[in-house]
Amino acid sequence: MRNPFLANRTYIITYLIAWILVAGIHAVVLWLASSQELAVSIADSLVFNVLFAAIGLGLWYSIRYYDIRRANPLDAFLNHLLVALVVLGVWLGLGYLIMNSLWPDNETYHDYLDSSIPWRAVAGFLIYSLIVLIYYLYINYEDRKARIQKESTLQVQVREAEIDMLKAQINPHFLFNSLNSVSSLITTQPEQAREMLVKLSGFLRYSLESRHNGLTPLETEMENIRHYLQIEKVRFGSRLVFEFRVPDECLKMTVPHMILQPLVENSIKHGVYESTEPVRIELEANCSSDNKLHLTLVNDYDPEAPPRKGKGIGLKNTRNRLFLAYNCEDCLTFEKTESRFSVHLTIPQTIHEPKN
Amino acid sequence: MNPRIKTLIIDDEEPARMLIRSFLTGNPDIEIVGEAANGFDGLKAIQLQKPDLLLLDIQMPKISGFELLELLDEYPQVIFSTAFDEFAIRAFEFNAVDYLLKPYSKERFDQAVGKAVERIRQKEAPAPGLTKLAAGVMPEGQHLDRIVVRSGQKIKVIPVDQVECIEAEDDYATIYTPEGRYMKQMTMGYFEEHLDPAEFLRVHRSHIVRISRIVQLEPYDKDTKVLVMQSGKKIHASKAGMKRLREVLGF
């Protein structure tokens, strides 16, 4: 940030006018009230006020580069007091030397100058405080402005992210293809059609639950994935085989709501969609060791199938969600072998509290 | 009485095939000659059965419905049946009879089949090959990511990343990759429209090249040049082609 007084022409002019006023009053008071010579009065006023005006501009840097966020109030106060003493010392010392060398023989003025030092120090301190105050007001104002702007962009981003998440959760093609299957089953296998509608409704209800950032027991999340896979199983028949290997003691552990669904959907998309052979999807859980839940999702894929576009978005989003929830960089890892793709999730059971 | 229309169903989901079958049952104009669960089997069935009408899904393993049609020298009337609405525009390239969005009603389905029957009965010219169509449109921001070719009974899926250049020869395009060259009955215009313009450039009436695989430019005559590709292949760039290349590469 630039010195606010130099930031634009209006501010510079305002600053100068303020000093001209101060200097004018200073000279007049000196001339009339202390009965100094006019020339001496004007010189005294010019020397001391021009000096302070210059120092005042420099003060900005002592404020700008002193990080007040990291200091406690006492430190900040002492720091300013120290700067004030140095500034006043330099100002008075320089002014004194200049005026003495200009009028080495004017005894009346010398006596006056000596006796006025304490008063000058007090006035200087007040002006110093005023300038610092203006600087702080300015910084505060700019910060607020920036924060308001940032907040509104953040709000837009959050909303977009929410919409993206909803879209990612319910793939419209999944929905329409499933409804088409129901339409097909209604006449031939009405029992199975009803079953499928119930599962589809269960899946949709779970997906739409508005606790996107909340935690869910693994048991519930798995139930939902099972519904999803059973629906897909009706569409793909023998091309889809799935198996869950989850020990009972893991069932009560928590996972972020809907964390598995995009990954399972990826398995279907890159595995089942592209293969004419049966594709096996396996979900394995392990929670015996470090009070963390380890989940591994493995699927076969056809190595000959050319890579599909859009690969990696599901993985990236899931990794981001885990990072935001648990502050861990490596909560999601994946590996790809000749014909199998596996994703490994590590889910801590103590949630990371974001700092404010 | 008119002969019944030979109809083939190609969809990778069994319930979807069942639905079409049940909708077609009882239609006196239609004879179902077979079903296929993927593009490969579909191609075989088409060559074997020579159907008049295809009910075709788009999203299928191995090769898509569009890619299947591209492999045929001439193809029957087609009704697309898919859950993806974003492909409707491409379907027009194939002069499709209709484009059904799953799930659809019996009425909507019958209407589509009725149109197809009419076309076939009136011996309306079989759907013109892609080569004769004006260049089509891909969905906004989407480009081909693979090209499917056929030699005899073998089907090869070439990822577009591997294509170095494409050369026109009569009705055919020859696609050059590090692994070999493949022929496909397709126009340069089609490739020009459907490949990513950030990666491919038409440098000549009969040449499209992958820009990143050009290694050298050699003078040819006053206005034109010869491009040397990474594989060593040399390609003649026309005056207009050189102008486009200069714009892209900024020299």
Interface residues (C-beta under 8 A of the other chain):
Chain A: P172 H173 F176 N177 L179 N180 S181 V182 S183 S184 L185 T187 T188 V234 R235 F236 G237 R239 Y273 E274 S275 T276 D302 E304 A305 P306 P307 R308 K309
Chain B: D12 E13 E14 P15 A16 M18 L19 S22 A37 N38 F40 Q59 P61 K62 A83 F84 L101 K102 P103 Y104 D145 R146 V157 P159
